[in-house]
Amino acid sequence: MTTYTAIEPPRIYPTFRFRNAATMIDWLRDAFGFTVKARYEDDKGVVGHAELALGSSIIMSARRRKTNTAPLSASPAIRAASRSM
């Protein structure tokens, strides 16, 4: 008898920031077969957020920020922990 194990959806979503997120998203789609699940652009066509899937895996993508830090990484506890590594 065959036993089937349910595959859990991903719980961690890697996030990548690019200077030109629109070009990178198109390249990931064309080169590797990623499916664009969501893509939010401003009125100039700059990608603020995108979600791409490859099979059951999902990655997030957006344009690079000037500081390139997320609000969570700015917390004192995270900064202190990263200094000790």
C-alpha positions as CSV (number, residue, x, y, z in Angstrom):
1,M,0.0,0.0,0.0
2,T,1.3,3.5,-0.9
3,T,1.4,6.2,1.7
4,Y,1.0,9.7,0.7
5,T,2.4,12.6,2.6
6,A,0.8,16.0,2.3
7,I,3.2,18.7,1.1
8,E,3.0,21.8,3.3
9,P,2.9,25.2,1.7
10,P,6.1,27.2,2.2
11,R,6.4,29.2,5.4
12,I,9.5,31.2,4.6
13,Y,9.5,33.4,1.5
14,P,12.9,34.6,0.4
15,T,12.9,38.2,-0.7
16,F,15.3,39.6,-3.4
17,R,15.8,43.3,-4.2
18,F,17.2,44.3,-7.6
19,R,18.2,47.6,-9.2
20,N,15.8,46.8,-12.1
21,A,13.3,44.4,-10.6
22,A,11.1,44.4,-13.8
23,T,14.0,43.1,-16.0
24,M,15.0,40.5,-13.4
25,I,11.4,39.3,-13.0
26,D,11.1,38.8,-16.8
27,W,14.5,37.0,-16.9
28,L,13.5,34.6,-14.0
29,R,10.2,33.9,-15.9
30,D,11.9,33.3,-19.2
31,A,15.1,31.5,-18.0
32,F,13.7,29.3,-15.3
33,G,10.0,29.2,-15.8
34,F,8.9,31.2,-12.8
35,T,5.2,32.2,-12.8
36,V,4.4,35.8,-11.8
37,K,1.7,35.5,-9.2
38,A,1.5,39.2,-8.4
39,R,3.3,42.3,-9.7
40,Y,2.7,45.8,-8.4
41,E,4.2,48.7,-10.3
42,D,4.0,52.5,-9.7
43,D,3.0,54.9,-12.5
44,K,6.5,54.9,-13.8
45,G,6.6,51.1,-14.2
46,V,8.9,50.6,-11.2
47,V,8.2,47.3,-9.4
48,G,7.4,47.9,-5.7
49,H,6.5,44.3,-5.0
50,A,6.2,41.0,-6.9
51,E,5.5,37.4,-6.0
52,L,6.9,34.6,-8.2
53,A,6.4,30.9,-8.0
54,L,8.3,27.9,-9.2
55,G,6.4,24.7,-8.4
56,S,5.4,25.1,-4.8
57,S,8.2,27.5,-4.0
58,I,7.6,31.2,-3.8
59,I,10.0,34.2,-3.8
60,M,9.3,37.9,-3.3
61,S,11.0,40.5,-5.4
62,A,11.1,44.3,-5.5
63,R,13.2,47.2,-6.4
64,R,16.3,47.9,-4.4
65,R,16.0,50.5,-1.7
66,K,18.6,53.1,-1.0
67,T,19.2,51.7,2.5
68,N,18.3,48.2,1.5
69,T,17.1,47.4,5.0
70,A,13.7,46.1,6.0
71,P,12.0,47.6,9.1
72,L,12.6,44.4,11.1
73,S,16.3,44.5,10.5
74,A,16.4,48.0,12.0
75,S,15.2,46.8,15.4
76,P,17.8,47.1,18.2
77,A,17.6,43.3,19.0
78,I,18.3,42.3,15.4
79,R,21.2,44.8,15.1
80,A,22.7,43.5,18.3
81,A,22.4,39.9,17.3
82,S,23.9,40.5,13.8
83,R,26.9,42.3,15.4
84,S,27.7,39.1,17.4
85,M,27.8,36.9,14.4
